[in-house]
């Protein structure tokens, strides 16, 4: 006998495969197991008839009815949909052999090698060879194209069965023989796809015949799968025939393949909708956080712009404490929220870009730039508020000092003027002797000298009152009233003094006797007394200084004052000597003194008393000045501590800012390693926070000590706070960039090696380490990666197209993220609106619309309701009640530009 297939292999070349050689286990020298042969006859006959019925015929005996080759050729035409050569209608053996050979030629043309099967055996009615040929046809046309998760044919069909029956109890499909004997696997396959046809829970594992008959009858009646086996044949065999079972099961696979397509389409839609739902949630979170942050800024700025003045330093210091609490407690969480808002916005835009969605555009006024603008306004208001508080504290401190000084001088002056009007208006000189009148005149002259000495004090009181008015002192009204009263009284005293002087001078001609010593005493005692009062006033004078130089100036002035005390003491002794001389003359001449010195009220006792008081005040003044010097030395030490810490922190922040700039360019290792390193680096930076807190503590002590300048450092606390916040924000942004690169890599399928190559190329041409490439640098980078963008017409056109993608705003600079997005877009593929529309079309059974019932049947409940809520009603001519427009919905998912 001629080996038909050996000759056919010479014509088909190496491309012909031996299809499923492990299944071609017929041997012309061996007999099939009788039970298996019976099962194969039934199964293969039923399978052939399921296809021949489409052509209006069938077979009764599988080895007899295919002997002339006519029905065999018809079977092949039916299952392949192709035309075979015209058959020979003769009854001779050669005609039959030729027809069978035409059928075998067609099978061989499909890449199938029929081992040891020749036309003669088929024509002779060889049952074993005929069954082997039909099995080969079944394998090629019913099983070969089955593919599940990159497995095909038998393995794919077995995997499909295992997946579909996995949820069912008492079903464990491991093969195509004994796993099917109890009939539950057949019922499970039907119930998985058509639960309305099978009451699976009513089936019992110990009743296989009932189970098998139920599955076969339901399949024949409702699924158009002919009954290919008898339940008794399967149950009565120790090991059912594998080929018969595979043939039967393949019919179930093809019957349910449409449902498989719908499931795949539903999975694609679920994936797309899940991405969209997650993105929408991130958009809602961004809008909420942005609104809350902007609202907080809106509420805070009016508080910072409030310039309501307080009356006392304590009240303003309370405001300063409130501001410090705002800075240390309320603002830091908002700084974190602002940083998180920027990170969330960048991550959302990256996810939208990776999923081929339109970029997210926040609501009006909630852009990151809007928030940064509001934040800038907030920080400007903070700076202005802090400067205002400090200036107000200085102003109120000055006001309190001036007010205390005003009241002190006013009290001294009022004490001096007490009784002066009565003294100036009395008529004592009318009844006095000549000597008494002369004494009164001299006394009046001394009073005038005293009055002139007090003129400076009155002018000082008026000047202080004027300054208090100019500085807007809250109690200016009472100050003005008191000052006006003093000035009016001073004018009255002047008028009374002039009037009394004139009266005394008129009577002076009648007065001759005068005590020169009393007069000299009075003249010298009055200024000395005034000097002592002035000295005591200066020794009690309050002072306020802000640095060592000012207190040293006061100490120098005080030392100069002490150097004059010896000369003053000599003057005091001289004045006391005059009084002693009066007593001596009176005693020596027997003169009886009438009482006090008629020319002055200043007694020797009062001079000595004031001198002793003044001398007691000197050491007290020494102590006060020394205490203030110690305080200023302490303040200077505090300045030095703050400056040392500030200079250290400032240098640290500057170094770390430069270092993070280098790290972001020079990072090596996987993105995950880079991310881990950056987070460890972030922890290292955060571990420096105690140094910042130490500096804040020094700053608080400086403010409490009312220190307003520091010559030891150029850093301010505000400057360092801004630098620290920028450092933390820069690290967070760098981490976010790496996380976005990981998202890009995972979503686009870019390998780690590709990312290394892109990063190395980008860094190579980023000569200035700015993190961006200018146009010429970017062109050189593209050329290094193999892009044809040389300086010619075609290259310039291609480069202009690429620049339009990576630099849509025309800034002339390309960021690394834009570069990565372009390269990932060039090398990967993403879901498109057309793919989603095609998936919906499958679920809708090729209709141009879909119904809510179909969505709820094919999709998970939450995603089905998501689609129903967002799909517009379909308005086409073929619309039915409840029809939904899935095309416009898919378009909206990706934006108009995708269609």
KAZI-V98445 format. One record per backbone hydrogen bond with DSSP energy under -0.5 kcal/mol. CO is the residue of the C=O (numbers start at 1). NH is the residue of the N-H. E is the energy in kcal/mol with one decimal. If there is no record, write none. Layout:
<<CO & NH & E> <CO & NH & E>>
This chain:
<<2 & 4 & -1.4> <3 & 7 & -1.7> <4 & 8 & -1.7> <5 & 9 & -1.9> <6 & 10 & -0.8> <7 & 10 & -0.5> <7 & 11 & -0.6> <8 & 11 & -0.6> <8 & 12 & -1.6> <9 & 13 & -1.5> <12 & 15 & -0.7> <13 & 16 & -1.3> <17 & 19 & -1.2> <18 & 20 & -0.6> <18 & 21 & -0.8> <20 & 23 & -2.0> <20 & 24 & -0.6> <21 & 24 & -0.9> <23 & 25 & -2.1> <27 & 30 & -1.9> <33 & 37 & -3.4> <34 & 38 & -2.3> <35 & 39 & -2.3> <36 & 40 & -3.1> <37 & 41 & -2.7> <38 & 42 & -2.2> <39 & 43 & -2.8> <40 & 44 & -3.3> <41 & 45 & -2.3> <42 & 46 & -2.5> <43 & 47 & -2.5> <44 & 48 & -2.8> <45 & 49 & -2.6> <46 & 50 & -1.9> <47 & 51 & -0.8> <48 & 51 & -0.9> <48 & 52 & -2.8> <49 & 53 & -2.3> <51 & 54 & -1.1> <52 & 55 & -2.0> <52 & 57 & -1.6> <53 & 56 & -1.3> <61 & 65 & -2.9> <62 & 66 & -0.6> <64 & 67 & -1.3> <66 & 69 & -0.9> <69 & 73 & -2.2> <70 & 74 & -2.2> <71 & 75 & -2.6> <72 & 76 & -2.0> <73 & 77 & -2.4> <74 & 78 & -2.2> <75 & 79 & -2.4> <76 & 80 & -1.9> <77 & 81 & -2.0> <92 & 96 & -1.9> <93 & 97 & -2.8> <94 & 98 & -2.5> <95 & 99 & -2.2> <96 & 100 & -2.6> <97 & 101 & -2.7> <98 & 102 & -2.0> <99 & 103 & -1.8> <100 & 104 & -2.8> <101 & 105 & -2.9> <102 & 106 & -1.9> <103 & 107 & -2.1> <104 & 108 & -2.6> <105 & 109 & -2.0> <106 & 110 & -0.7> <107 & 110 & -1.1> <107 & 112 & -1.0> <108 & 111 & -1.9> <111 & 17 & -0.6> <112 & 114 & -0.6> <113 & 115 & -1.0> <114 & 117 & -0.9> <116 & 118 & -0.6> <118 & 122 & -1.4> <119 & 123 & -2.6> <120 & 124 & -2.5> <121 & 126 & -2.8> <122 & 125 & -1.2> <125 & 127 & -0.7> <126 & 130 & -2.6> <127 & 131 & -2.8> <128 & 132 & -2.1> <129 & 133 & -2.4> <130 & 134 & -2.5> <131 & 135 & -2.5> <132 & 136 & -2.0> <133 & 137 & -2.2> <134 & 138 & -2.7> <135 & 139 & -2.8> <136 & 140 & -2.5> <137 & 141 & -2.8> <138 & 142 & -2.5> <138 & 143 & -1.2> <139 & 143 & -0.7> <139 & 144 & -2.5> <143 & 146 & -1.7> <144 & 153 & -0.6> <146 & 153 & -1.7> <148 & 151 & -1.2> <151 & 148 & -2.3> <152 & 155 & -0.9> <152 & 156 & -1.1> <153 & 157 & -2.8> <154 & 158 & -2.6> <155 & 159 & -2.7> <156 & 160 & -2.3> <157 & 161 & -2.2> <158 & 162 & -2.5> <159 & 163 & -2.5> <160 & 164 & -2.3> <161 & 165 & -2.2> <162 & 166 & -1.0> <165 & 168 & -1.8> <168 & 171 & -1.1> <172 & 174 & -0.7> <177 & 180 & -1.6> <178 & 181 & -1.2> <180 & 183 & -1.2> <183 & 187 & -1.9> <184 & 188 & -2.8> <185 & 189 & -2.1> <186 & 190 & -1.8> <187 & 191 & -2.9> <188 & 192 & -2.5> <189 & 193 & -1.2> <190 & 194 & -3.6> <194 & 197 & -2.2> <194 & 198 & -0.6> <198 & 200 & -1.0> <199 & 202 & -1.5> <200 & 203 & -1.8> <204 & 207 & -1.6> <207 & 211 & -1.9> <208 & 212 & -3.2> <209 & 213 & -2.8> <210 & 214 & -2.3> <211 & 215 & -2.2> <212 & 216 & -2.9> <213 & 217 & -2.6> <214 & 218 & -2.3> <215 & 219 & -2.5> <216 & 220 & -2.2> <217 & 221 & -2.4> <218 & 222 & -2.9> <218 & 223 & -0.7> <219 & 223 & -1.3> <219 & 225 & -2.2> <224 & 226 & -0.6> <226 & 228 & -0.6> <230 & 234 & -1.5> <231 & 235 & -2.6> <232 & 236 & -2.6> <234 & 237 & -1.0> <241 & 245 & -2.0> <242 & 246 & -2.8> <243 & 247 & -2.4> <244 & 248 & -2.4> <245 & 249 & -3.1> <246 & 250 & -2.5> <247 & 251 & -1.2> <248 & 252 & -1.1> <249 & 253 & -2.2> <250 & 254 & -2.5> <251 & 255 & -2.0> <252 & 256 & -1.8> <254 & 257 & -0.6> <256 & 260 & -1.5> <257 & 261 & -2.0> <258 & 262 & -1.9> <259 & 263 & -2.2> <260 & 264 & -2.4> <261 & 265 & -2.6> <262 & 266 & -2.7> <263 & 267 & -2.5> <264 & 268 & -2.1> <265 & 269 & -2.3> <266 & 270 & -2.7> <267 & 271 & -2.3> <268 & 272 & -2.4> <269 & 273 & -3.0> <270 & 274 & -2.6> <271 & 275 & -2.0> <272 & 276 & -2.1> <273 & 277 & -2.9> <274 & 278 & -2.3> <275 & 279 & -2.3> <276 & 280 & -2.5> <277 & 281 & -2.2> <278 & 282 & -2.1> <279 & 283 & -2.3> <280 & 284 & -2.6> <281 & 285 & -2.5> <282 & 286 & -2.5> <283 & 287 & -2.8> <284 & 288 & -2.5> <285 & 289 & -2.7> <286 & 290 & -3.1> <287 & 291 & -2.6> <288 & 292 & -2.6> <289 & 293 & -2.5> <290 & 294 & -2.8> <291 & 295 & -2.6> <292 & 296 & -2.3> <293 & 297 & -2.3> <294 & 298 & -2.8> <295 & 299 & -2.4> <296 & 300 & -2.0> <297 & 301 & -2.5> <298 & 302 & -0.8> <299 & 303 & -0.7> <300 & 304 & -2.1> <301 & 305 & -2.0> <302 & 306 & -0.6> <303 & 306 & -0.7> <312 & 316 & -1.7> <313 & 317 & -2.7> <314 & 318 & -1.8> <315 & 319 & -1.6> <316 & 320 & -2.3> <317 & 321 & -2.2> <318 & 322 & -2.1> <319 & 323 & -2.5> <320 & 324 & -2.4> <321 & 325 & -2.3> <322 & 326 & -2.1> <323 & 327 & -2.4> <324 & 328 & -2.4> <325 & 329 & -2.6> <325 & 330 & -1.1> <326 & 331 & -2.7> <329 & 333 & -0.6> <330 & 334 & -0.7> <331 & 334 & -0.7> <331 & 335 & -1.9> <332 & 336 & -2.0> <333 & 337 & -2.3> <334 & 338 & -2.5> <335 & 339 & -2.3> <336 & 340 & -2.9> <337 & 341 & -2.3> <338 & 342 & -1.9> <339 & 343 & -2.2> <340 & 344 & -2.8> <341 & 345 & -2.3> <342 & 346 & -2.5> <343 & 347 & -2.7> <344 & 348 & -2.6> <345 & 349 & -2.3> <346 & 350 & -2.2> <347 & 351 & -2.6> <348 & 352 & -2.7> <349 & 353 & -2.4> <350 & 354 & -2.7> <351 & 355 & -2.1> <352 & 357 & -3.4> <353 & 356 & -1.1> <360 & 362 & -0.6> <363 & 366 & -2.4> <367 & 371 & -2.3> <368 & 372 & -2.8> <369 & 373 & -2.4> <370 & 374 & -2.7> <371 & 375 & -2.8> <372 & 376 & -2.5> <373 & 377 & -2.3> <374 & 378 & -2.4> <375 & 379 & -2.6> <376 & 380 & -2.2> <377 & 381 & -2.4> <378 & 382 & -2.4> <379 & 383 & -2.4> <380 & 384 & -2.4> <381 & 385 & -2.6> <382 & 386 & -2.7> <383 & 387 & -2.4> <384 & 388 & -2.3> <385 & 389 & -2.5> <386 & 390 & -2.3> <387 & 391 & -2.5> <388 & 392 & -2.8> <389 & 393 & -2.5> <390 & 394 & -2.3> <391 & 395 & -2.6> <392 & 396 & -3.2> <393 & 397 & -2.5> <394 & 398 & -2.5> <395 & 399 & -2.6> <396 & 400 & -3.0> <397 & 401 & -2.1> <398 & 402 & -2.7> <399 & 403 & -3.1> <400 & 404 & -2.4> <401 & 405 & -2.3> <402 & 406 & -3.0> <403 & 407 & -2.6> <404 & 408 & -2.1> <405 & 409 & -2.6> <406 & 410 & -2.9> <407 & 411 & -2.3> <408 & 412 & -2.1> <409 & 413 & -2.7> <410 & 414 & -3.1> <411 & 415 & -2.2> <412 & 416 & -2.1> <413 & 417 & -2.7> <414 & 418 & -1.0> <417 & 420 & -2.1> <417 & 421 & -0.6> <419 & 423 & -2.0> <420 & 424 & -2.3> <421 & 425 & -1.4> <422 & 426 & -0.7> <423 & 426 & -0.5> <427 & 430 & -1.7> <428 & 431 & -1.0> <433 & 437 & -2.7> <434 & 438 & -3.1> <435 & 439 & -2.3> <436 & 440 & -2.8> <437 & 441 & -2.9> <438 & 442 & -2.7> <439 & 443 & -2.9> <440 & 444 & -2.2> <441 & 445 & -2.5> <442 & 446 & -2.5> <443 & 447 & -2.2> <444 & 448 & -2.6> <445 & 449 & -2.1> <446 & 450 & -2.5> <447 & 451 & -3.3> <448 & 452 & -2.8> <449 & 453 & -2.1> <450 & 454 & -1.6> <451 & 455 & -0.5> <452 & 455 & -1.0> <452 & 456 & -0.6> <453 & 456 & -0.5> <454 & 458 & -2.0> <455 & 459 & -2.3> <456 & 460 & -2.2> <457 & 461 & -2.5> <458 & 462 & -2.3> <459 & 463 & -2.5> <460 & 464 & -2.7> <461 & 465 & -2.2> <462 & 466 & -2.3> <463 & 467 & -2.2> <464 & 468 & -2.4> <465 & 469 & -1.9> <466 & 470 & -2.2> <467 & 471 & -2.1> <468 & 473 & -2.3> <469 & 472 & -1.4> <473 & 476 & -1.5> <475 & 479 & -1.7> <476 & 480 & -3.1> <477 & 481 & -2.3> <478 & 482 & -2.2> <479 & 483 & -2.6> <480 & 484 & -2.9> <481 & 485 & -2.1> <482 & 486 & -2.1> <483 & 487 & -2.6> <484 & 488 & -2.8> <485 & 489 & -2.4> <486 & 490 & -2.3> <487 & 491 & -2.3> <488 & 492 & -2.2> <489 & 493 & -2.6> <490 & 494 & -2.1> <491 & 495 & -2.3> <492 & 496 & -2.8> <493 & 497 & -2.6> <494 & 498 & -2.2> <495 & 499 & -2.0> <496 & 500 & -2.6> <497 & 501 & -2.4> <498 & 502 & -2.0> <499 & 503 & -1.8> <500 & 504 & -2.7> <501 & 505 & -2.6> <502 & 506 & -1.7> <503 & 507 & -1.2> <504 & 508 & -1.0> <505 & 509 & -0.6> <507 & 510 & -1.2> <508 & 511 & -1.5> <514 & 516 & -1.1> <515 & 519 & -2.4> <516 & 520 & -3.6> <517 & 521 & -2.9> <518 & 522 & -3.2> <519 & 523 & -3.0> <520 & 524 & -2.4> <521 & 525 & -3.3> <522 & 526 & -2.3> <523 & 527 & -0.9> <524 & 528 & -1.5> <525 & 529 & -3.4> <526 & 530 & -2.8> <527 & 531 & -3.1> <528 & 532 & -2.5> <529 & 533 & -2.8> <530 & 534 & -2.8> <531 & 535 & -3.0> <532 & 536 & -3.2> <533 & 537 & -2.5> <534 & 538 & -2.7> <535 & 539 & -2.9> <536 & 540 & -1.7> <537 & 541 & -0.7> <538 & 541 & -0.5> <547 & 551 & -1.6> <548 & 552 & -2.6> <549 & 553 & -1.8> <550 & 554 & -1.8> <551 & 555 & -2.4> <552 & 556 & -2.4> <553 & 557 & -2.3> <554 & 558 & -2.4> <555 & 559 & -2.4> <556 & 560 & -2.3> <557 & 561 & -2.2> <558 & 562 & -2.4> <559 & 563 & -1.7> <560 & 564 & -0.6> <561 & 564 & -1.2> <562 & 565 & -1.3> <564 & 568 & -2.2> <565 & 569 & -2.6> <566 & 570 & -1.7> <567 & 571 & -1.8> <568 & 572 & -2.6> <569 & 573 & -2.6> <570 & 574 & -2.3> <571 & 575 & -2.5> <572 & 576 & -2.5> <573 & 577 & -1.8> <574 & 578 & -1.6> <575 & 579 & -1.7> <576 & 580 & -2.1> <577 & 581 & -2.3> <578 & 582 & -2.0> <579 & 583 & -2.1> <580 & 584 & -2.2> <581 & 585 & -2.7> <582 & 586 & -2.7> <583 & 587 & -2.5> <584 & 588 & -3.1> <585 & 589 & -2.4> <586 & 590 & -0.6> <586 & 591 & -2.4> <587 & 590 & -0.6> <591 & 593 & -0.8> <597 & 600 & -0.9> <601 & 603 & -0.7> <603 & 607 & -2.2> <604 & 608 & -2.8> <605 & 609 & -2.9> <606 & 610 & -2.8> <607 & 611 & -2.7> <608 & 612 & -2.6> <609 & 613 & -2.5> <610 & 614 & -2.9> <611 & 615 & -2.6> <612 & 616 & -2.2> <613 & 617 & -1.8> <614 & 618 & -1.3> <615 & 619 & -0.8> <616 & 620 & -0.9> <617 & 621 & -2.8> <618 & 622 & -2.5> <619 & 623 & -2.7> <620 & 624 & -2.6> <621 & 625 & -2.7> <622 & 626 & -2.5> <623 & 627 & -2.8> <624 & 628 & -2.2> <625 & 629 & -2.4> <626 & 630 & -2.7> <627 & 631 & -2.4> <628 & 632 & -2.8> <629 & 633 & -2.6> <630 & 634 & -2.6> <631 & 635 & -2.8> <632 & 636 & -2.5> <633 & 637 & -2.3> <634 & 638 & -2.5> <635 & 639 & -2.6> <636 & 640 & -2.3> <637 & 641 & -2.5> <638 & 642 & -2.7> <639 & 643 & -2.9> <640 & 644 & -2.9> <641 & 645 & -2.5> <642 & 646 & -3.4> <643 & 647 & -3.1> <644 & 648 & -1.9> <645 & 649 & -3.0> <646 & 650 & -3.2> <647 & 651 & -2.2> <648 & 652 & -2.4> <649 & 653 & -2.9> <650 & 654 & -2.4> <651 & 655 & -2.7> <652 & 656 & -2.8> <653 & 657 & -2.4> <654 & 658 & -2.1> <655 & 659 & -2.6> <656 & 660 & -2.9> <657 & 661 & -1.4> <658 & 662 & -1.8> <659 & 663 & -2.8> <660 & 664 & -2.3> <661 & 665 & -0.6> <662 & 665 & -0.9> <662 & 666 & -2.8> <663 & 667 & -1.1> <670 & 674 & -3.0> <671 & 675 & -3.0> <672 & 676 & -2.7> <673 & 677 & -2.9> <674 & 678 & -2.8> <675 & 679 & -2.5> <676 & 680 & -2.4> <677 & 681 & -2.8> <678 & 682 & -2.6> <679 & 683 & -2.3> <680 & 684 & -2.3> <681 & 685 & -2.3> <682 & 686 & -2.8> <683 & 687 & -1.8> <685 & 688 & -1.8> <686 & 689 & -1.9> <687 & 690 & -0.5> <688 & 691 & -1.3> <688 & 692 & -1.1> <689 & 693 & -2.7> <690 & 694 & -2.5> <691 & 695 & -2.2> <692 & 696 & -2.6> <693 & 697 & -2.2> <694 & 698 & -2.2> <695 & 699 & -2.6> <696 & 700 & -2.4> <697 & 701 & -2.2> <698 & 702 & -2.4> <699 & 703 & -2.3> <700 & 704 & -2.7> <701 & 705 & -1.9> <702 & 707 & -2.5> <703 & 706 & -1.5> <706 & 708 & -0.6> <710 & 713 & -0.8> <716 & 720 & -2.2> <717 & 721 & -2.6> <718 & 722 & -2.4> <719 & 723 & -2.2> <720 & 724 & -2.8> <721 & 725 & -2.6> <722 & 726 & -2.5> <723 & 727 & -2.3> <724 & 728 & -2.5> <725 & 729 & -2.4> <726 & 730 & -2.7> <727 & 731 & -2.2> <728 & 732 & -2.3> <729 & 733 & -2.6> <730 & 734 & -2.4> <731 & 735 & -2.5> <732 & 736 & -2.3> <733 & 737 & -2.3> <734 & 738 & -2.0> <735 & 739 & -2.5> <736 & 740 & -2.5> <737 & 741 & -2.0> <738 & 742 & -2.2> <739 & 743 & -2.4> <740 & 744 & -2.6> <741 & 745 & -3.0> <742 & 746 & -3.0> <743 & 747 & -2.9> <744 & 748 & -2.6> <745 & 749 & -1.3> <745 & 750 & -1.3> <751 & 755 & -2.1> <752 & 756 & -2.5> <753 & 757 & -2.6> <754 & 758 & -3.1> <755 & 759 & -3.0> <756 & 760 & -3.1> <757 & 761 & -2.6> <758 & 762 & -2.7> <759 & 763 & -2.9> <760 & 764 & -2.2> <761 & 765 & -1.6> <762 & 766 & -1.0> <765 & 767 & -1.8> <766 & 769 & -1.5> <771 & 816 & -0.8> <773 & 814 & -2.3> <774 & 778 & -3.0> <775 & 779 & -2.3> <776 & 780 & -2.2> <777 & 781 & -2.1> <778 & 782 & -2.4> <779 & 783 & -2.4> <780 & 784 & -1.9> <781 & 785 & -1.0> <782 & 785 & -0.6> <782 & 787 & -2.4> <783 & 786 & -1.4> <787 & 789 & -1.4> <790 & 792 & -2.3> <792 & 796 & -3.2> <793 & 797 & -1.9> <794 & 798 & -2.2> <795 & 799 & -2.5> <796 & 800 & -2.4> <797 & 801 & -1.9> <798 & 802 & -2.2> <799 & 803 & -2.7> <800 & 804 & -1.7> <801 & 805 & -0.9> <802 & 805 & -0.8> <802 & 806 & -2.5> <803 & 807 & -2.4> <805 & 808 & -0.5> <807 & 810 & -1.8> <812 & 775 & -0.8> <814 & 773 & -2.2> <815 & 819 & -2.0> <816 & 820 & -2.8> <817 & 821 & -2.7> <818 & 822 & -2.1> <819 & 823 & -2.5> <820 & 824 & -2.9> <821 & 825 & -2.2> <822 & 826 & -2.0> <823 & 827 & -1.4> <824 & 828 & -1.7> <832 & 836 & -1.8> <833 & 837 & -2.7> <834 & 838 & -2.4> <835 & 839 & -2.0> <836 & 840 & -2.5> <837 & 841 & -2.2> <838 & 842 & -1.6> <839 & 843 & -1.9> <840 & 844 & -2.0> <841 & 846 & -2.8> <842 & 845 & -1.6> <844 & 847 & -1.1> <850 & 884 & -2.5> <851 & 855 & -2.0> <852 & 856 & -2.5> <853 & 857 & -1.7> <854 & 858 & -2.0> <855 & 859 & -2.4> <860 & 864 & -2.6> <861 & 865 & -2.5> <862 & 866 & -1.6> <863 & 867 & -2.0> <864 & 868 & -2.5> <865 & 869 & -2.3> <866 & 870 & -0.9> <867 & 870 & -0.7> <867 & 871 & -2.1> <872 & 885 & -3.2> <876 & 879 & -1.6> <880 & 883 & -2.1> <882 & 852 & -0.6> <883 & 874 & -2.2> <884 & 850 & -1.9> <884 & 886 & -1.0> <885 & 872 & -0.5> <885 & 889 & -1.0> <886 & 890 & -2.1> <887 & 891 & -2.4> <888 & 892 & -2.2> <889 & 893 & -1.4> <890 & 894 & -1.0> <891 & 894 & -0.7> <891 & 895 & -1.8> <895 & 898 & -1.3> <896 & 899 & -1.3>>
